[in-house]
């Protein structure tokens, strides 16, 4: 999957239906978490259309955005500014248990 591809971004954004398709939103959040935040195999530039769409979904009035969504957006902003996202002790323990760090 080429996350930076305009075609991919356009289609997955359509699938998210402005946040009405929660499964599609969850998939994009998972891809951003793994590829951009955890493994750093994607750049924020590659992910900008998807991050913009997630930000709009998170800001829909009358709907509370899931913690995973807001966390990915905040972590991506930190990466874009050249900062390292802060990992909680619980998150670090999960990675250790999975032998990922």
N, C-alpha and C positions, 0 to 999 in steps of 0.2 A: 504494500500500500504506500503510495506516495502522498503523505499527508499534506505536503506543500503544493500539490497539484490543484489548480483552480477547479478542475472538473470534480475531483474528489470532494473538495471543500463545499462546492455548490450542492452536490448531491446529498452529502451527509447533513448539511444545514437544512436542506428541504426535509429530510427524514426527521429531524428534531422537531419540526412543526412549531417553532417558537416556544418550545418547552412542553408542548402537549404530548409528545411521544417520549415518555420518561425513559424507556429502554434505550432509545437512540441517544438521549442525553447522557445516560449512564455509560454507554460505550465510548462516547467522545471523551467524557471525563476520565475514564480508565486509560484510554490511549494517551491523553495529555499527562496523566499522573505517571504512567510507566515510561513513555517515550521522552517526555520533556523534563519532568521533575526528577524521577528516580534514576533513570539510566542515562539521561542527557544525550540521547541519540538524535533528538530533534532540536531545532533552534526555535526561539520565539518567533523569528521572522517566518519560518515555515508554517507556524501554527496560528498566525495572526487572524485569518478569517474565522477560524474555529473558536479562538479565544474571544473575539469580538462577539460572535453569536452566543457563546456561553455567558458573557457579561450581560448581554441584553436579556437573556433568559433569567439570570439571577436578579435582574432589576424589575421584573414584572410586578406591578403594584398588586397588593392583596395576596401575594403568594410568597411564602418563606422559602428561600433557596436552601437546598440541602447543604449540610456542612462540607461534604466532599466537593461540591461544585464551588463554593466560595473559597475553599482551601486551595483548589487548583488555580483559580483565578489569581488569588493573592500570591501564591508561590511563583506563578508565571510572571507576574509584575516584578517580583523581587529579582528573578533571573534576568529580565529585560533591563533592569537597572544595574546589573553586574553583581548583585548580592546573592548569597546562598540562602535558600529557604531553610527555616529552622525546623528541625525534625523533633517531634515530641519523643519522650522516653518510650511511650507505648509503641509508636511507629518504629523506632529503632529496634526495639525488642522483637517486633514481628519480622523485620528484615533479618535479624540475627537468627531467629528460629528457622527461617527459610534458607539460611546459608547464603544470603544475598550480600552481606557485608561481613 
